């Protein structure tokens, strides 16, 4: 699959890793539609890139189904999906204020894991109707896990559980979709310079970067987008998770 022949939908496309994918895929000639919550920078990103923006909540079946239908109609097809929508929460299992708030744990799982699966299953259903290419391929899906799935730190029980779920479901989904000619891979990014992390301030970000083996810096969202491109264009990648973290292993 070549990007200039790709019709991709990206979730969380109004900021961070998702926005980087929208911009990179468009620059490489792909048709791109993206979804994000209403009231974010969706219209701005769409105007700057020529991508199609549809507001939607990844946890809501109806809005995602409508967004996929709209995206497919606007682009003239759908054969790639990159899921980047997610949140990060931090709380110890038992902290100063007592037990971890259950609603915070449930919300993290709902958005990061259930929301990802909701998009994956509906995008795959749409891709299954495509005519296969010469390799028998009808589509490819790229999900976003995290190195926290493997190296979860204190206060990351909810986030780690959600991202471990994203990584863990990759192989069974690949096996489910193989007969349809649809691939799925997951990317586990390390510490990337995104709006979510920039809110911590430069001093904290510099401290986090010291644990990266090489290069000694935070990841660039464009590097994540380039890996997503490689997965889309390399037909023998399927059913596994790739870390992109500069050799970082969280202490």
Kinemage of the C-alpha trace (Angstrom):
@kinemage 1
@onewidth
@group {chain A} dominant
@subgroup {mainchain}
@vectorlist {calphas} color= white
{ca unk a 1} P 0.000 0.000 0.000
{ca unk a 2} L 1.389 3.405 -0.992
{ca unk a 3} L 0.400 6.590 0.834
{ca unk a 4} L -0.639 8.337 -2.360
{ca unk a 5} L -3.194 5.547 -2.785
{ca unk a 6} L -4.236 5.581 0.870
{ca unk a 7} L -7.542 6.763 2.313
{ca unk a 8} L -6.872 7.101 6.037
{ca unk a 9} L -8.928 8.000 9.075
{ca unk a 10} L -7.072 9.223 12.172
{ca unk a 11} L -8.527 9.544 15.665
{ca unk a 12} L -7.285 12.241 18.004
{ca unk a 13} L -6.169 14.106 14.898
{ca unk a 14} L -6.479 17.640 16.253
{ca unk a 15} L -3.352 17.501 18.439
{ca unk a 16} L -0.235 15.560 19.393
{ca unk a 17} L 0.579 12.273 17.698
{ca unk a 18} L -2.710 12.220 15.803
{ca unk a 19} L -2.164 15.677 14.333
{ca unk a 20} L 1.357 14.676 13.295
{ca unk a 21} L -0.097 11.695 11.410
{ca unk a 22} L -2.693 13.879 9.707
{ca unk a 23} L -0.054 16.353 8.555
{ca unk a 24} L 2.505 13.727 7.507
{ca unk a 25} L 0.056 11.527 5.636
{ca unk a 26} L -1.345 14.537 3.781
{ca unk a 27} L 2.176 15.711 2.885
{ca unk a 28} L 2.865 12.264 1.394
{ca unk a 29} L -0.226 12.426 -0.807
{ca unk a 30} L -2.755 10.445 1.223
{ca unk a 31} L -6.406 11.337 1.521
{ca unk a 32} L -7.045 11.877 5.230
{ca unk a 33} L -10.076 12.307 7.449
{ca unk a 34} L -9.787 12.698 11.191
{ca unk a 35} L -12.017 12.737 14.212
{ca unk a 36} L -11.651 14.436 17.553
{ca unk a 37} L -13.915 15.953 20.158
{ca unk a 38} L -15.966 19.056 19.313
{ca unk a 39} L -14.414 22.333 20.363
{ca unk a 40} L -10.802 21.323 19.780
{ca unk a 41} L -8.522 22.492 16.950
{ca unk a 42} L -10.150 20.278 14.348
{ca unk a 43} L -11.292 23.027 11.997
{ca unk a 44} L -7.887 24.707 12.188
{ca unk a 45} L -5.962 21.533 11.370
{ca unk a 46} L -8.397 20.709 8.565
{ca unk a 47} L -7.987 24.162 7.016
{ca unk a 48} L -4.184 23.936 7.168
{ca unk a 49} L -3.885 20.416 5.761
{ca unk a 50} L -6.868 19.879 3.500
{ca unk a 51} L -7.944 16.906 5.609
{ca unk a 52} L -11.584 16.278 6.468
{ca unk a 53} L -12.631 16.831 10.100
{ca unk a 54} L -15.647 15.192 11.750
{ca unk a 55} L -16.267 15.716 15.485
{ca unk a 56} L -16.875 12.431 17.295
{ca unk a 57} L -16.420 10.659 20.622
{ca unk a 58} L -14.486 7.397 20.200
{ca unk a 59} L -16.454 5.773 23.020
{ca unk a 60} L -19.786 6.393 21.282
{ca unk a 61} L -20.747 3.749 18.727
{ca unk a 62} L -23.155 5.937 16.796
{ca unk a 63} L -20.860 8.940 16.397
{ca unk a 64} L -17.905 6.790 15.315
{ca unk a 65} L -20.030 4.901 12.792
{ca unk a 66} L -21.309 8.198 11.395
{ca unk a 67} L -17.779 9.628 11.276
{ca unk a 68} L -16.464 6.604 9.374
{ca unk a 69} L -19.337 6.788 6.899
{ca unk a 70} L -18.730 10.516 6.405
{ca unk a 71} L -14.980 10.029 6.036
{ca unk a 72} L -15.342 7.243 3.501
{ca unk a 73} L -17.745 9.330 1.439
{ca unk a 74} L -15.551 12.446 1.599
{ca unk a 75} L -12.357 10.628 0.596
{ca unk a 76} L -13.832 8.118 -1.823
{ca unk a 77} L -12.651 5.132 0.190
{ca unk a 78} L -11.145 3.874 3.445
{ca unk a 79} L -8.183 1.505 3.644
{ca unk a 80} L -6.154 2.778 6.619
{ca unk a 81} L -6.907 3.745 10.195
{ca unk a 82} L -4.619 5.229 12.855
{ca unk a 83} L -5.992 5.483 16.399
{ca unk a 84} L -4.371 8.157 18.559
{ca unk a 85} L -7.234 9.355 20.756
{ca unk a 86} L -6.490 8.889 24.437
{ca unk a 87} L -6.012 10.423 27.855
{ca unk a 88} L -3.404 10.110 30.603
{ca unk a 89} L -4.365 9.908 34.250
{ca unk a 90} L -2.235 9.546 37.344
{ca unk a 91} L -3.212 8.236 40.770
{ca unk a 92} L -1.780 5.660 43.155
{ca unk a 93} L -3.808 2.587 44.029
{ca unk a 94} L -3.908 4.000 47.560
{ca unk a 95} L -2.738 7.579 47.981
{ca unk a 96} L -3.002 10.472 50.407
{ca unk a 97} L -6.686 10.910 49.604
{ca unk a 98} L -7.509 7.228 49.835
{ca unk a 99} L -8.158 4.584 47.186
{ca unk a 100} L -7.759 5.292 43.471
{ca unk a 101} L -11.014 6.895 42.240
{ca unk a 102} L -12.885 4.159 40.430
{ca unk a 103} L -14.526 6.541 37.969
{ca unk a 104} L -11.096 7.813 36.861
{ca unk a 105} L -9.933 4.242 36.234
{ca unk a 106} L -13.103 3.397 34.317
{ca unk a 107} L -12.891 6.569 32.207
{ca unk a 108} L -9.286 5.823 31.243
{ca unk a 109} L -10.153 2.273 30.198
{ca unk a 110} L -13.257 3.494 28.364
{ca unk a 111} L -11.408 6.043 26.227
{ca unk a 112} L -8.018 4.405 25.705
{ca unk a 113} L -9.036 0.763 25.350
{ca unk a 114} L -12.762 0.506 24.656
{ca unk a 115} L -12.639 3.597 22.445
{ca unk a 116} L -9.754 2.148 20.459
{ca unk a 117} L -11.551 -1.162 19.962
{ca unk a 118} L -14.741 0.650 18.969
{ca unk a 119} L -12.900 2.459 16.166
{ca unk a 120} L -10.940 -0.640 15.124
{ca unk a 121} L -13.994 -2.871 14.748
{ca unk a 122} L -16.023 -0.313 12.796
{ca unk a 123} L -13.121 0.705 10.535
{ca unk a 124} L -12.370 -2.963 9.840
{ca unk a 125} L -16.000 -3.583 8.951
{ca unk a 126} L -15.797 -0.798 6.365
{ca unk a 127} L -12.444 -2.028 5.008
{ca unk a 128} L -13.753 -5.573 4.590
{ca unk a 129} L -15.905 -4.294 1.716
{ca unk a 130} L -12.859 -3.108 -0.271
{ca unk a 131} L -11.532 -4.938 -3.292
{ca unk a 132} L -8.183 -6.537 -2.368
{ca unk a 133} L -4.954 -5.245 -3.894
{ca unk a 134} L -2.405 -7.500 -5.618
{ca unk a 135} L -1.213 -8.706 -2.180
{ca unk a 136} L -4.750 -9.555 -1.106
{ca unk a 137} L -4.802 -6.588 1.253
{ca unk a 138} L -7.971 -4.637 1.964
{ca unk a 139} L -6.753 -2.379 4.743
{ca unk a 140} L -4.412 -1.699 7.644
{ca unk a 141} L -4.978 -0.443 11.178
{ca unk a 142} L -2.393 1.181 13.462
{ca unk a 143} L -3.200 1.590 17.154
{ca unk a 144} L -1.366 3.522 19.851
{ca unk a 145} L -0.197 1.692 22.953
{ca unk a 146} L 2.620 3.032 25.171
{ca unk a 147} L 5.846 1.893 26.770
{ca unk a 148} L 3.818 2.151 29.980
{ca unk a 149} L 2.138 -1.059 28.837
{ca unk a 150} L 5.424 -2.805 29.716
{ca unk a 151} L 7.198 -0.407 32.126
{ca unk a 152} L 4.334 1.110 34.101
{ca unk a 153} L 5.409 3.511 36.836
{ca unk a 154} L 3.865 4.497 40.154
{ca unk a 155} L 0.480 6.100 39.691
{ca unk a 156} L -0.012 4.605 36.234
{ca unk a 157} L -2.244 1.631 37.014
{ca unk a 158} L -5.175 2.927 34.949
{ca unk a 159} L -3.076 4.174 32.035
{ca unk a 160} L -0.901 1.056 32.012
{ca unk a 161} L -3.920 -1.247 32.074
{ca unk a 162} L -5.493 0.582 29.149
{ca unk a 163} L -2.354 0.567 27.018
{ca unk a 164} L -1.463 -3.027 27.886
{ca unk a 165} L -4.938 -3.894 26.639
{ca unk a 166} L -4.325 -2.084 23.358
{ca unk a 167} L -1.080 -3.977 22.827
{ca unk a 168} L -2.509 -7.279 24.032
{ca unk a 169} L -5.485 -7.300 21.679
{ca unk a 170} L -3.338 -6.668 18.596
{ca unk a 171} L -2.499 -10.309 17.826
{ca unk a 172} L -6.002 -11.749 18.314
{ca unk a 173} L -7.465 -8.965 16.187
{ca unk a 174} L -4.862 -9.676 13.494
{ca unk a 175} L -5.934 -13.326 13.570
{ca unk a 176} L -9.593 -12.299 13.391
{ca unk a 177} L -9.013 -10.024 10.396
{ca unk a 178} L -6.422 -12.039 8.478
{ca unk a 179} L -9.002 -13.858 6.378
{ca unk a 180} L -10.372 -10.454 5.346
{ca unk a 181} L -6.986 -9.164 4.204
{ca unk a 182} L -6.764 -6.547 6.962
{ca unk a 183} L -3.597 -6.033 9.028
{ca unk a 184} L -3.235 -4.431 12.455
{ca unk a 185} L -0.146 -3.208 14.290
{ca unk a 186} L 0.353 -1.242 17.489
{ca unk a 187} L 2.953 1.428 18.224
{ca unk a 188} L 4.217 1.881 21.790
{ca unk a 189} L 5.690 5.390 22.001
{ca unk a 190} L 7.972 6.483 24.798
{ca unk a 191} L 8.135 10.089 25.991
{ca unk a 192} L 7.047 12.359 23.148
{ca unk a 193} L 6.792 16.135 23.002
{ca unk a 194} L 3.035 16.527 22.784
{ca unk a 195} L 0.694 19.157 24.272
{ca unk a 196} L -0.155 16.671 27.038
{ca unk a 197} L 3.501 16.492 28.121
{ca unk a 198} L 4.371 20.139 27.433
{ca unk a 199} L 1.921 21.091 30.161
{ca unk a 200} L 4.444 19.739 32.683
{ca unk a 201} L 6.996 22.442 31.812
{ca unk a 202} L 10.475 22.407 30.281
{ca unk a 203} L 12.293 21.489 33.502
{ca unk a 204} L 10.282 18.313 34.030
{ca unk a 205} L 10.525 17.376 30.346
{ca unk a 206} L 14.301 17.806 30.418
{ca unk a 207} L 14.433 15.510 33.440
{ca unk a 208} L 12.383 12.866 31.671
{ca unk a 209} L 14.635 13.036 28.622
{ca unk a 210} L 17.694 12.101 30.707
{ca unk a 211} L 16.445 8.509 30.958
{ca unk a 212} L 16.386 8.105 27.165
{ca unk a 213} L 19.394 6.046 26.036
{ca unk a 214} L 19.887 7.866 22.722
{ca unk a 215} L 19.145 10.391 21.403
{ca unk a 216} L 18.919 12.275 24.710
{ca unk a 217} L 15.668 14.066 23.993
{ca unk a 218} L 11.933 13.619 23.815
{ca unk a 219} L 10.468 11.961 20.773
{ca unk a 220} L 9.130 14.112 17.966
{ca unk a 221} L 5.527 13.487 16.896
{ca unk a 222} L 6.743 13.420 13.290
{ca unk a 223} L 8.841 10.345 14.142
{ca unk a 224} L 5.727 8.555 15.333
{ca unk a 225} L 3.973 9.547 12.099
{ca unk a 226} L 6.845 8.208 9.986
{ca unk a 227} L 6.625 4.864 11.776
{ca unk a 228} L 2.878 4.788 11.152
{ca unk a 229} L 3.602 5.415 7.465
{ca unk a 230} L 6.108 2.542 7.394
{ca unk a 231} L 3.578 0.173 8.922
{ca unk a 232} L 0.952 1.168 6.375
{ca unk a 233} L 3.338 0.631 3.466
{ca unk a 234} L 5.020 -2.582 4.671
{ca unk a 235} L 2.586 -5.478 4.074
{ca unk a 236} L 4.482 -8.060 6.142
{ca unk a 237} L 4.043 -6.179 9.412
{ca unk a 238} L 1.104 -7.634 11.292
{ca unk a 239} L -0.066 -8.623 14.762
{ca unk a 240} L 2.621 -7.087 16.967
{ca unk a 241} L 3.710 -3.943 18.829
{ca unk a 242} L 6.702 -1.771 17.935
{ca unk a 243} L 8.353 0.380 20.595
{ca unk a 244} L 9.601 3.801 19.532
{ca unk a 245} L 11.354 5.171 22.598
{ca unk a 246} L 15.061 5.862 22.050
{ca unk a 247} L 15.907 2.801 24.149
{ca unk a 248} L 14.014 4.141 27.163
{ca unk a 249} L 13.030 1.696 29.899
{ca unk a 250} L 10.950 3.449 32.507
{ca unk a 251} L 12.552 3.271 35.969
